[in-house]
Amino acid sequence: MVTKVAAEGSQKSIGSHDVDAYIRTAPKESRAKLAQLRRIIKSVVPEAKQGISYKIPYYDYHGPLVWFAAFKEHIGIYLRPPVIAEHRQELRGYVPTKSAVHFQMDKPLPVALIRKLVKARMAKNKAFMNKRGHIDH
């Protein structure tokens, strides 16, 4: 495992085995949904780097893309603003915050919505990097 300290002071570890370990040690009832969420993210952005940040799975694609975590009654996904606010109407029926959405453990994950949110954050990351001249076309 490679570990580095991020600018904000959070510790990050880089590697798929770290995400595997997170899923493997999560509560049994959440493991299938966590694995599904991981597959959804990787299907949208297969080249995203994965690891652990803030002690939860993290994906990076030209900057922070998405985090996810298991809790007793929900799975949380975390995206930097303003993605959640921009999709507020589509998130009715879920529990959104400024940078998170909570999906109830007893309901199926909304695959199309999760894909859309990840794609929106990916587009913002790419636009930011293009603006700074860091992505080749």
C-alpha positions as CSV (number, residue, x, y, z in Angstrom):
1,M,0.0,0.0,0.0
2,V,1.3,3.5,-0.9
3,T,0.2,6.2,1.6
4,K,0.5,9.9,1.2
5,V,-0.7,12.9,3.1
6,A,-3.0,15.2,1.1
7,A,-2.9,18.9,1.3
8,E,-6.0,19.0,3.5
9,G,-4.3,16.7,6.0
10,S,-6.3,13.6,5.1
11,Q,-4.4,10.4,4.7
12,K,-4.8,8.7,1.3
13,S,-3.9,5.2,0.4
14,I,-3.7,4.3,-3.3
15,G,-4.7,0.9,-4.6
16,S,-7.6,-1.4,-5.5
17,H,-6.7,-3.8,-2.7
18,D,-7.5,-1.1,-0.2
19,V,-11.0,-0.8,-1.7
20,D,-11.3,-4.6,-1.7
21,A,-10.4,-4.6,2.0
22,Y,-13.0,-1.9,2.8
23,I,-15.7,-3.8,1.1
24,R,-14.6,-7.1,2.6
25,T,-14.7,-5.7,6.1
26,A,-17.9,-3.7,5.7
27,P,-21.1,-5.0,7.4
28,K,-22.3,-8.1,5.6
29,E,-25.6,-6.5,4.5
30,S,-23.8,-3.7,2.7
31,R,-21.1,-5.6,0.8
32,A,-23.2,-6.4,-2.3
33,K,-24.3,-2.8,-2.7
34,L,-20.7,-1.5,-2.1
35,A,-19.4,-3.9,-4.8
36,Q,-22.2,-2.8,-7.1
37,L,-21.4,0.9,-6.5
38,R,-17.8,0.2,-7.3
39,R,-18.7,-1.5,-10.6
40,I,-21.0,1.4,-11.5
41,I,-18.2,4.0,-11.0
42,K,-15.6,1.9,-12.8
43,S,-18.0,1.3,-15.8
44,V,-18.4,5.1,-16.1
45,V,-14.7,6.0,-15.6
46,P,-12.6,2.8,-16.1
47,E,-9.4,4.8,-16.0
48,A,-10.2,6.4,-12.6
49,K,-7.6,5.8,-9.9
50,Q,-9.0,4.2,-6.7
51,G,-7.9,4.1,-3.2
52,I,-8.9,5.2,0.3
53,S,-9.3,8.8,1.5
54,Y,-10.9,9.8,4.7
55,K,-11.0,6.1,5.5
56,I,-13.5,5.3,2.7
57,P,-13.2,4.3,-1.0
58,Y,-12.2,7.2,-3.2
59,Y,-11.9,7.6,-7.0
60,D,-9.8,10.2,-8.8
61,Y,-10.2,11.3,-12.4
62,H,-8.4,14.6,-13.1
63,G,-9.1,15.5,-9.5
64,P,-11.5,14.1,-6.8
65,L,-14.4,12.3,-8.4
66,V,-16.4,10.3,-5.9
67,W,-16.2,8.7,-2.5
68,F,-18.6,6.1,-1.0
69,A,-19.2,4.5,2.4
70,A,-21.5,2.1,4.2
71,F,-23.5,3.0,7.2
72,K,-26.1,1.0,9.2
73,E,-29.1,2.1,7.2
74,H,-27.7,3.7,4.1
75,I,-24.9,3.8,1.5
76,G,-23.5,7.3,1.1
77,I,-21.9,8.7,-2.1
78,Y,-20.0,11.9,-1.9
79,L,-19.3,14.3,-4.7
80,R,-17.8,17.7,-4.6
81,P,-20.3,20.6,-5.1
82,P,-22.1,21.7,-7.1
83,V,-23.1,18.3,-8.6
84,I,-25.7,17.5,-5.9
85,A,-27.3,20.9,-6.2
86,E,-27.5,20.7,-10.0
87,H,-29.4,17.4,-9.8
88,R,-31.6,18.3,-6.8
89,Q,-34.9,17.6,-8.7
90,E,-33.7,14.1,-9.7
91,L,-32.7,13.4,-6.1
92,R,-36.2,13.8,-4.7
93,G,-37.0,10.7,-2.7
94,Y,-33.4,10.4,-1.5
95,V,-31.5,12.1,1.3
96,P,-29.2,14.7,-0.4
97,T,-26.8,17.1,1.4
98,K,-24.5,19.7,-0.1
99,S,-22.0,17.0,-1.2
100,A,-23.6,13.6,-0.5
101,V,-26.6,11.4,-1.3
102,H,-27.8,8.7,1.1
103,F,-29.4,5.6,-0.5
104,Q,-31.4,3.5,1.8
105,M,-30.0,0.0,2.4
106,D,-33.3,-1.7,1.9
107,K,-33.8,-0.3,-1.6
108,P,-32.0,-1.0,-4.9
109,L,-29.3,1.5,-5.9
110,P,-30.5,3.9,-8.6
111,V,-27.9,2.9,-11.2
112,A,-28.8,5.4,-13.9
113,L,-28.8,8.3,-11.4
114,I,-25.5,7.3,-9.9
115,R,-24.0,7.1,-13.4
116,K,-25.3,10.5,-14.2
117,L,-23.9,12.1,-11.0
118,V,-20.5,10.5,-11.6
119,K,-20.5,11.7,-15.3
120,A,-21.4,15.2,-14.1
121,R,-18.5,15.3,-11.7
122,M,-16.2,13.8,-14.3
123,A,-17.2,16.5,-16.8
124,K,-16.5,19.2,-14.3
125,N,-13.1,17.8,-13.5
126,K,-12.2,17.6,-17.2
127,A,-13.4,21.1,-17.8
128,F,-11.4,22.4,-14.9
129,M,-8.2,20.6,-16.1
130,N,-8.8,21.8,-19.7
131,K,-9.2,25.4,-18.5
132,R,-5.8,25.0,-16.8
133,G,-4.3,23.4,-19.9
134,H,-3.6,20.0,-18.2
135,I,-5.5,17.6,-20.5
136,D,-4.5,16.8,-24.1
137,H,-7.3,16.6,-26.6
